[in-house]
Amino acid sequence: MGIGGTAELTVRLAKEALFRPMGQPHPDPKVAALEQELLGAINKSGIGPMGLGGDTTSLAVHIELADTHITMNPVAVNSQCWRSERSSARLYADGRTEFGY
């Protein structure tokens, strides 16, 4: 996750956060606490692996920060599937779902 700076910078920060070794907390204790809080909330969501339900939806949450003006606080989230699989789903109003790759 990237927080602060400009919209473009938050996207870059979110991508950089993916490269931190999994489970390595942010050096700032307040940011590390936020990472743990978000990880707990995400795993309580019940989404689980591949959206099939369960207790483990995320293995880690990493946050990178930039200074920003108080009137704006852009946030970007970049998620990475453990399988790095690409797929798609199209949902229709009548309830049909089509899956593709």
C-alpha positions as CSV (number, residue, x, y, z in Angstrom):
1,M,0.0,0.0,0.0
2,G,1.2,3.5,-0.8
3,I,0.0,6.4,1.3
4,G,0.7,10.1,0.7
5,G,2.5,12.2,-1.9
6,T,0.8,12.5,-5.2
7,A,-1.5,10.0,-6.8
8,E,1.3,8.8,-9.1
9,L,3.7,8.5,-6.2
10,T,1.3,6.4,-4.2
11,V,1.1,3.9,-7.0
12,R,4.9,3.6,-7.2
13,L,5.0,3.2,-3.4
14,A,2.4,0.5,-3.4
15,K,4.5,-1.4,-6.0
16,E,7.7,-0.9,-3.9
17,A,5.9,-2.2,-0.9
18,L,5.5,-5.6,-2.8
19,F,9.3,-6.0,-2.8
20,R,9.8,-5.8,0.9
21,P,10.4,-9.3,2.3
22,M,7.1,-10.8,3.4
23,G,6.4,-10.2,7.0
24,Q,9.2,-7.7,7.5
25,P,7.5,-4.8,9.4
26,H,7.9,-1.2,8.5
27,P,10.7,0.5,10.5
28,D,8.4,3.1,11.9
29,P,6.5,1.4,14.8
30,K,3.3,3.3,14.1
31,V,3.2,2.2,10.5
32,A,4.1,-1.4,11.5
33,A,1.2,-1.3,13.9
34,L,-1.1,-0.2,11.1
35,E,0.2,-3.0,8.9
36,Q,-0.7,-5.5,11.6
37,E,-4.1,-3.9,12.2
38,L,-5.0,-4.1,8.5
39,L,-3.7,-7.7,8.2
40,G,-6.0,-8.7,11.1
41,A,-9.0,-7.0,9.6
42,I,-8.4,-8.4,6.2
43,N,-8.1,-12.0,7.6
44,K,-11.2,-11.5,9.6
45,S,-13.1,-10.8,6.4
46,G,-13.5,-14.5,5.7
47,I,-12.7,-14.1,2.0
48,G,-9.9,-16.7,2.2
49,P,-7.6,-18.1,-0.5
50,M,-8.9,-17.4,-4.0
51,G,-12.1,-16.1,-2.5
52,L,-13.3,-19.5,-1.4
53,G,-13.6,-18.6,2.3
54,G,-11.3,-19.2,5.2
55,D,-9.3,-17.5,7.9
56,T,-6.2,-16.5,5.8
57,T,-7.0,-14.0,3.1
58,S,-3.6,-12.1,3.2
59,L,-0.2,-13.3,4.3
60,A,1.2,-9.8,4.8
61,V,0.4,-6.1,4.5
62,H,3.2,-3.7,3.7
63,I,2.9,0.1,3.7
64,E,5.2,2.7,2.2
65,L,4.7,6.4,3.0
66,A,5.4,9.8,1.5
67,D,4.9,13.3,2.8
68,T,1.7,15.0,1.6
69,H,-0.3,18.1,2.0
70,I,-2.9,17.9,4.8
71,T,-5.8,18.6,2.4
72,M,-5.1,15.5,0.3
73,N,-4.0,12.0,1.2
74,P,-3.9,9.7,-1.8
75,V,-3.8,6.0,-1.2
76,A,-3.0,3.2,-3.6
77,V,-3.3,-0.5,-3.0
78,N,-1.5,-3.1,-5.0
79,S,-2.3,-6.8,-4.4
80,Q,-0.4,-9.8,-5.5
81,C,-1.9,-13.2,-5.6
82,W,0.4,-15.9,-4.2
83,R,0.0,-17.7,-7.6
84,S,0.2,-14.6,-9.7
85,E,-2.6,-16.0,-11.7
86,R,-4.6,-13.9,-14.2
87,S,-8.2,-14.5,-14.7
88,S,-11.5,-12.6,-15.2
89,A,-15.1,-12.9,-14.4
90,R,-18.1,-11.2,-16.0
91,L,-21.2,-10.9,-13.8
92,Y,-24.6,-10.3,-15.4
93,A,-27.7,-8.8,-13.9
94,D,-29.6,-12.1,-14.4
95,G,-27.1,-13.9,-12.1
96,R,-25.0,-15.6,-14.8
97,T,-21.2,-15.6,-14.4
98,E,-18.7,-16.2,-17.1
99,F,-15.1,-17.0,-16.2
100,G,-12.1,-16.5,-18.5
101,Y,-8.4,-16.2,-18.6
